[in-house]
Structure formats: structure tokens, C-alpha cells
Amino acid sequence: MSLPTAAVPEEIAVSHCLLDAHGAVLDAHLAERPFYAASTIKLHVLLAALRETGEGRLDLSASVPATRTFTGVDGAPFTLGGDHLDATHPAEGAPLAVRELLRRMIDRSSNEATDHVVELVGLDAVAATITGLGLRATRVQRLIGDAAALGTGATNETSAADLAVTMRAAVTTGGLTPPLPASSLELARSALAAQQIPVIGGALREGVPWGSKSGWVEGYRHDVAFVGDPDGAELRVLAVMTAGLTPEDADARIVERVRELLPDVAS
């Protein structure tokens, strides 16, 4: 059985934000509208962890024991189960490099890895990263699957505009002060490019560089991607967020936005 996530939306909404390599908005629709973030919060957690690494507070090469049990907002432990579990996650207590936790959080959207990373860096570090980026609609207030926190009203939200800004900061030297070091950029780019659950990426022509982070729970389905060489002048970042649609209809809407907004690279 799945643990609680968020209320199913009653209305249909689709928003997007398209940025160029310099962070300028090329196109946007309802881009500031907040949505339940689902797994797109993992992009904010990734950036927070990489900032902690750059400032010497997190060692990516350190080994930690794999776990599915975490501490809730009420101080009590909770264990992820059901749809929250990743069948490929190492067994309880098995040694796991912090670097691998970050990769698993992104490329296969592991909830176990995400909660583990949040516990390593702390929600305050994630909040500081959100503030540092100047994000206006993003809140990461609880671990995934923390039913006690959900009961207090704690939520995880973001917007298409905030997702696009966060993606650009994760893969370029712009958007974050100080910028991420080269080693952190490489980790982020490679994990995003290894995405196993793409939507935007699947609508691009073969050979176009891209990396993405999708997110979905019942009633919500989102994707944000960098498209093109992250070091190139032609880089673009597209975020599309949807609410109130079936997964199939949501994917169709996202692909439609790719073809409308990125016709030169769409399949």
C-alpha cells in the first residue's frame, strides 16, 4: 500500500517555462503557479547536496548504510513501503556511497535515496538553496512518505518557473552563487542524462543532448529538462507541470509543449 502523498486536484492545469542559456525567459504560461511537486523536489535536494559538498559539509565518497527507515517530523521513525520502494535499492544496511545515493535519487527517482539525502543534509539546507536561487513558489517541508508531516499540512510544492531556474543552476555555472564546481556539475549532468523515466527527452530527435527530472503522483505529472550542450549558447531549459490529467493525457500535453516550443530539436 502506498503512503499518503497529496490531494488529487479537482481542476486541469498545464504550465510551462522555457529559459535560454543565460536564464532569460523565452516563453511561459502560468509559470508562477504552484503545483504539488512530486518527485521534481529531488532536483532541489540534489542542488542542496551539491552545495553542501562544495562547502565541505558532505563527502560524496563517504559510505553510508542503505535504509528505508527515516525520522518523521514528529520524531518517530517511519518506513517506506509499497509504491515508494525501488526494487533495485541495496538491502537494508548494505554500504552505499553518498554519490550513488544522489544518482539513484535522480536517474531512477528513488524515494529511499531522496529521504536519505535529505536526512544527510537537512531540510534547512534545502530551504537555504531555495532561498539562494530566489525561488518564489518552492517549498520542501517534509520527507517523502512522512504521514505525520503530511497531517500537519507540510507539503512539497514548486512551479514551472522555479523548476527551470533550478535545472539551469544544476547544470551550468550560472544561477547559483558561488557556482557549483566542475565535479558537481559533471555529477548532476550525468545523473540527469541517465534519466530512466523521461517525457521531454522522449520527444527530442536522436542525438540531441538532454537530461531531465520527472515527477508524478495521482493527478500530477511534471518534467523539467535541459536541452542541448549545457556549456553551449544554444542551451535551453524547459519545465512543464500538469494537474488533473491522466498520465497518458499529461504526457501528451508535455510532448505537445516540446513540439511547440522546441520545434528545431523535437522529433
C-alpha positions as CSV (number, residue, x, y, z in Angstrom):
1,M,0.0,0.0,0.0
2,S,1.3,3.5,-0.9
3,L,1.8,6.0,1.9
4,P,-0.1,9.3,1.7
5,T,1.2,11.9,-0.8
6,A,-1.2,14.8,-1.7
7,A,-4.8,15.5,-2.5
8,V,-5.9,14.8,-6.1
9,P,-6.5,18.1,-7.9
10,E,-10.0,19.0,-9.0
11,E,-9.1,21.2,-11.9
12,I,-7.0,20.7,-15.0
13,A,-3.9,23.0,-15.3
14,V,-0.8,23.0,-17.5
15,S,2.0,25.4,-17.1
16,H,5.4,25.8,-18.7
17,C,8.6,27.9,-18.6
18,L,11.3,28.0,-21.2
19,L,14.7,29.6,-20.5
20,D,17.7,30.3,-22.7
21,A,21.3,29.6,-21.7
22,H,21.5,32.9,-19.8
23,G,18.4,32.3,-17.8
24,A,16.2,34.7,-19.8
25,V,12.5,33.6,-20.2
26,L,11.8,32.7,-23.9
27,D,8.2,31.6,-23.3
28,A,6.0,31.0,-20.3
29,H,2.4,30.2,-19.4
30,L,1.2,30.1,-15.7
31,A,4.8,29.7,-14.9
32,E,4.5,31.0,-11.3
33,R,1.5,28.8,-10.4
34,P,2.5,26.4,-7.6
35,F,1.8,22.7,-8.1
36,Y,2.4,19.7,-5.8
37,A,6.0,19.0,-6.7
38,A,6.0,15.1,-6.6
39,S,9.5,13.9,-7.4
40,T,10.7,17.1,-9.0
41,I,11.7,18.2,-5.5
42,K,14.6,15.8,-6.0
43,L,16.2,18.4,-8.2
44,H,16.2,20.9,-5.3
45,V,17.6,18.2,-3.0
46,L,20.3,17.4,-5.5
47,L,21.4,21.0,-5.7
48,A,21.3,21.4,-1.9
49,A,23.5,18.3,-1.5
50,L,26.0,19.5,-4.1
51,R,26.2,22.9,-2.4
52,E,26.9,21.1,0.9
53,T,29.6,19.1,-0.9
54,G,31.2,22.3,-2.3
55,E,31.3,23.8,1.2
56,G,32.9,20.8,2.7
57,R,30.0,19.6,4.8
58,L,29.1,16.5,2.7
59,D,31.6,13.9,1.4
60,L,30.3,12.2,-1.8
61,S,32.8,9.4,-1.4
62,A,31.7,8.5,2.1
63,S,29.9,5.2,2.6
64,V,26.5,5.1,4.5
65,P,24.3,2.1,5.3
66,A,21.3,1.8,3.0
67,T,18.0,2.2,4.7
68,R,14.3,2.6,4.1
69,T,13.5,3.9,7.6
70,F,13.7,7.6,8.4
71,T,12.7,10.1,11.2
72,G,9.4,11.9,10.7
73,V,8.5,15.5,11.7
74,D,7.1,14.1,15.0
75,G,10.4,12.5,15.9
76,A,9.1,9.0,15.3
77,P,10.6,6.6,12.7
78,F,8.6,5.7,9.6
79,T,9.5,3.1,7.0
80,L,8.8,3.5,3.3
81,G,6.7,0.8,1.7
82,G,4.5,-0.1,-1.3
83,D,4.9,2.2,-4.4
84,H,7.5,4.2,-2.6
85,L,10.1,1.4,-2.8
86,D,12.7,1.0,-5.5
87,A,13.3,-2.7,-6.2
88,T,16.9,-2.0,-7.1
89,H,17.8,-0.2,-3.9
90,P,20.5,-2.0,-1.9
91,A,19.4,-4.2,1.0
92,E,19.0,-2.7,4.5
93,G,22.4,-1.9,6.0
94,A,24.4,-2.5,2.8
95,P,27.2,0.0,2.2
96,L,26.3,2.7,-0.3
97,A,28.3,5.7,-1.4
98,V,26.7,9.1,-1.0
99,R,27.5,9.8,-4.6
100,E,25.4,6.8,-5.6
101,L,22.5,8.0,-3.4
102,L,22.5,11.2,-5.5
103,R,22.5,9.3,-8.7
104,R,19.7,7.0,-7.6
105,M,17.6,9.9,-6.5
106,I,17.8,11.4,-10.0
107,D,18.2,8.7,-12.6
108,R,15.5,6.3,-11.2
109,S,13.8,8.7,-8.8
110,S,14.5,6.5,-5.7
111,N,12.4,7.7,-2.7
112,E,14.7,5.8,-0.4
113,A,17.7,7.7,-1.7
114,T,15.9,11.0,-1.6
115,D,14.9,10.7,2.1
116,H,18.4,9.5,2.9
117,V,20.0,12.5,1.2
118,V,17.6,14.9,2.9
119,E,18.5,13.4,6.3
120,L,22.2,13.8,5.5
121,V,21.9,17.5,4.5
122,G,18.8,18.6,6.5
123,L,15.7,20.4,5.3
124,D,17.3,23.7,6.4
125,A,20.0,23.2,3.7
126,V,17.3,22.5,1.1
127,A,15.5,25.7,2.2
128,A,18.7,27.7,2.0
129,T,19.3,26.5,-1.5
130,I,15.7,27.5,-2.5
131,T,16.3,31.0,-1.0
132,G,19.7,31.3,-2.7
133,L,18.1,30.7,-6.0
134,G,15.4,33.3,-5.4
135,L,12.6,30.7,-5.9
136,R,9.2,32.1,-5.1
137,A,6.8,29.1,-5.2
138,T,9.0,26.3,-3.9
139,R,8.6,24.7,-0.5
140,V,10.2,21.4,0.6
141,Q,8.8,20.9,4.1
142,R,8.9,17.1,4.6
143,L,10.4,13.9,3.6
144,I,8.6,11.7,1.1
145,G,6.2,9.3,2.8
146,D,6.2,11.2,6.2
147,A,2.5,10.8,7.0
148,A,2.8,12.7,10.3
149,A,4.2,15.7,8.5
150,L,1.5,15.5,5.8
151,G,-1.1,15.5,8.6
152,T,0.3,18.9,9.8
153,G,-0.1,20.4,6.4
154,A,3.6,20.2,5.5
155,T,3.9,19.9,1.7
156,N,6.4,20.0,-1.2
157,E,5.5,22.5,-3.9
158,T,7.2,24.2,-6.8
159,S,6.4,26.0,-10.1
160,A,7.5,25.7,-13.7
161,A,9.5,28.9,-13.4
162,D,11.3,27.6,-10.3
163,L,12.0,24.2,-11.8
164,A,13.5,25.8,-14.9
165,V,15.7,28.0,-12.7
166,T,16.8,25.1,-10.6
167,M,17.6,22.9,-13.5
168,R,19.8,25.6,-15.1
169,A,21.6,26.1,-11.8
170,A,22.3,22.3,-11.6
171,V,24.0,22.0,-15.0
172,T,25.6,25.4,-15.7
173,T,27.8,27.9,-13.9
174,G,25.0,30.4,-13.9
175,G,22.2,30.9,-11.4
176,L,24.0,30.0,-8.2
177,T,26.5,31.9,-6.1
178,P,29.0,30.6,-5.8
179,P,28.6,28.3,-8.8
180,L,28.9,24.6,-8.5
181,P,32.5,23.2,-9.1
182,A,33.2,21.3,-12.2
183,S,33.0,17.9,-10.4
184,S,29.5,18.7,-9.1
185,L,28.3,19.9,-12.5
186,E,29.5,16.6,-14.1
187,L,27.7,14.5,-11.5
188,A,24.5,16.4,-12.0
189,R,24.7,16.4,-15.8
190,S,25.5,12.7,-15.9
191,A,22.7,11.7,-13.5
192,L,20.1,13.8,-15.3
193,A,21.3,12.5,-18.7
194,A,20.8,8.9,-17.4
195,Q,17.1,9.6,-16.6
196,Q,15.2,6.3,-16.8
197,I,11.7,8.0,-16.8
198,P,11.9,10.7,-19.4
199,V,9.0,12.6,-21.0
200,I,10.6,15.7,-22.6
201,G,13.6,13.6,-23.6
202,G,11.5,11.1,-25.5
203,A,10.1,13.9,-27.7
204,L,13.5,15.0,-28.9
205,R,15.4,14.0,-32.0
206,E,18.0,11.4,-31.7
207,G,21.4,12.9,-30.9
208,V,20.1,16.0,-29.1
209,P,21.8,16.2,-25.7
210,W,19.4,16.3,-22.8
211,G,18.9,15.5,-19.2
212,S,15.7,15.6,-17.1
213,K,13.9,15.1,-13.8
214,S,10.2,14.0,-13.9
215,G,7.7,13.7,-11.2
216,W,4.3,12.1,-10.8
217,V,1.6,11.1,-8.2
218,E,-2.1,10.6,-8.9
219,G,-3.3,13.8,-10.6
220,Y,0.1,15.4,-11.1
221,R,2.7,14.8,-13.7
222,H,5.7,17.0,-14.5
223,D,9.0,17.1,-16.3
224,V,11.9,19.6,-16.5
225,A,14.9,19.1,-18.8
226,F,18.0,20.8,-20.2
227,V,18.1,20.5,-23.9
228,G,21.4,21.0,-25.8
229,D,25.0,21.3,-24.6
230,P,25.0,22.7,-21.1
231,D,28.1,24.7,-22.0
232,G,26.7,25.9,-25.3
233,A,25.0,29.1,-26.2
234,E,22.1,27.2,-27.6
235,L,21.2,25.5,-24.3
236,R,17.5,25.8,-23.3
237,V,15.7,24.6,-20.2
238,L,12.0,23.6,-20.4
239,A,9.8,22.8,-17.4
240,V,6.2,21.6,-17.9
241,M,3.8,20.9,-15.0
242,T,0.3,19.4,-15.2
243,A,-2.6,18.7,-12.8
244,G,-5.9,17.0,-13.2
245,L,-4.9,14.8,-16.2
246,T,-4.4,11.1,-16.6
247,P,-0.8,10.1,-17.1
248,E,-1.3,9.5,-20.8
249,D,-3.0,12.9,-21.3
250,A,-0.4,14.6,-19.2
251,D,2.4,13.1,-21.2
252,A,0.7,14.1,-24.4
253,R,0.4,17.7,-23.2
254,I,4.1,17.8,-22.2
255,V,5.1,16.4,-25.6
256,E,2.9,19.0,-27.3
257,R,4.7,21.8,-25.5
258,V,8.1,20.3,-26.6
259,R,7.0,20.4,-30.2
260,E,5.5,23.9,-30.0
261,L,8.4,25.4,-28.0
262,L,11.4,23.4,-29.3
263,P,10.5,22.7,-33.0
264,D,14.1,22.7,-34.1
265,V,15.0,19.7,-31.9
266,A,11.7,17.9,-31.5
267,S,11.1,14.5,-33.1
